Amino acid sequence: MKIWAPLIIVAAIGVRTAAAECSPPNVQVQIPSGATASRDDMVAAQKAVKAYDNAVKEYSGCLVREAVAGSDRLESLEVGRLKVIATKFNTELKIFKEKNAD
């Protein structure tokens, strides 16, 4: 029993170190209203969504490379957030295009 305690502590420190190297994306994406946004606003939002997508891919790759415990759950959280943001952007983009169809 005494042998397991140091091994568990070392394993926990290793997991914490690997997780610390894989920081979740810290990207703030503001999606403008398609009904009132300018073209520049929509382009900026599209760039922000793409940047967030790339950050999520990088984060996911890091979790896999570092073999972080619970990486599937951590990755799923970020992918879920990305899907929500992408869906909102696509909805507002559709509204923007309909408004500016003239």
N, C-alpha and C positions, 0 to 999 in steps of 0.2 A: 504494500500500500504506500509506503514511503517513497518508493521509486516513481510511482505514477504522478505524484504531486509536482515534482520538478518538470517532468515531461509535459504535463498539462500546461504549466506556466510558460514553458518555452514555446509550445505550440500556440498558445494564446498571444504571446508577444509577436510571433511570426505572422499570424493572421492580422493583427492590428497594424504591423508595419506594412504589409502588403496592401491592406485597405487604405492606409494613409497615402500610399503612392498613387492610388487610383481615386482621384477626387471626382465626385459627380459633377456634371456640367453646372456651371454657375452662369447661365445665360438667361437674361430677362428678355422675353419676347412680347412686345406690345402689338396686338393686332388692332388696327384701326377699323372703324365702322366703314363698311363698303359704301354705305349711303352718303357719307360725307367726306371720305378720304380723297386726297389728290392722288394722281398717278405716282408721284414721288413717295408718298406715304405707303402705298401698296408695294412698290419696289423695295423700299427699306424693310418692310415687314417680311417680304419674301426672302430677302438676304438674311434676315435674322432667323427665320425658320430653317433655312439651309445651314446656317452656322450652328444652330442647335442640333440639327440632324447629324452634322459632322462631329460635334462634341459628344453626342450620345454614342456614335460608332467608335470613337476613340476610347471613351470610358468603357464600353463593352469589351473592346479588345484588350484593354489594360486588365480588366477583371479576369479575363481568360488567361492572359499571360502570367499574371501573378497568382493564379489559382486561389482567389479570395473565397473564403467560406461564405456561403450564402449569395454567391455572385448571380445566380439565376434570379433570385428575388430582387436584388439591387438593380439588375439590368431591366427586369420587367417593370419596375417602378419608373425608370427613366423612359423606357419605350412607351409606356402608358401615357406619361406626361407629353411626350412628343406627339403621340397620336391625337391627343386632345387639342394641342396647339395647331397641328396641321389641319385637323377637321375645322376648327374655328377659322383659320386663315382661308381655307377653301370655300367655306360658306360666305365669308365677307368678300372674297374675290369674285364669286358668282354675282353677288349683289352689286359690286362695283362695275362689273362688266355689263350687267343689265342696265344700270343707270347711265352708262357711257356708250351704249350701243349706237347712238345717233351717228 
